[in-house]
Amino acid sequence: MLIVINKVIISVLTNKLIKKTMEGYCVKCKAKREMKDAKEVSMKGKGGVVRRAMTGVCPKCGTKMFRILGKA
């Protein structure tokens, strides 16, 4: 069983703390930062393939950030 508290996942069965945060590259700050208000979206890829991506906001400057996810 997993419990989510402030974007941190806690595994109740194994008593382990699993931190799951999405990090992306901010082009304006030129640094990797944790995305604020991150959510998964679908993008149109090459050849009509649907690509998964995460979109969010840079917590420092407020610029929109993207991260393309791998195939799952």
N, C-alpha and C positions, 0 to 999 in steps of 0.2 A: 504494500500500500504506500502511495506517495502523497505527501501533503505539500502544497505550494504556499509559501509565506513570503511576500515581498520579492517575487521572482526567484526565490531560492527553493529548490526541491529537497525535501527531507524524506528519506526512506525510513519508514517506521519499522519495518521488519528487520533491517540490518543495522539500524541506528547510525547510518552514514549520512553525511551532509553532502549532497550533490549540487554544486553551484552551476546553474544553467543560464548563462547570459549571452547575448548576441553582441559580438564585437564587429565593428566595421571601420572603414577608413574614411576619415573626414578630409575632403579635398581642400577645404578652406583652411583648416587648422594644420593640415599635413601631418596627421597623427592618427593612430588607431585609438578608438574610443568605444565605450559601451553605448549602444543605442538606447535612447529613451523612447518609450511608446513604440517598441518594435512589434511588427506584425508581419505575417507571411502573406505574400502576394504571388500572383502568376504573371509571367511575362511571355510575350510571343518570342520564340527563338527562331533560329535558322531552319528553313524547311518546314515551317508550320508546327514545330515542336513546342510544347509548353514548358517553360523553364520556371523553377521555383526560385523565389528571392525573398529576402527580408528587407523591409523598409522601416526607417525610424528617423529620429531627429538627434543631432549632435547636442549633448547636454551643455557644452561650453558656448558654442556660437549660434546654435539654432538652425543650422543648415540641414537640409534633407539628405539622408544617407541611404545607400543601397548596399546589399551584399548578395551576390548570386550564390545559391546553395547548390551542392552537388546532387547527383542522382540518388534517390533513396529507393 
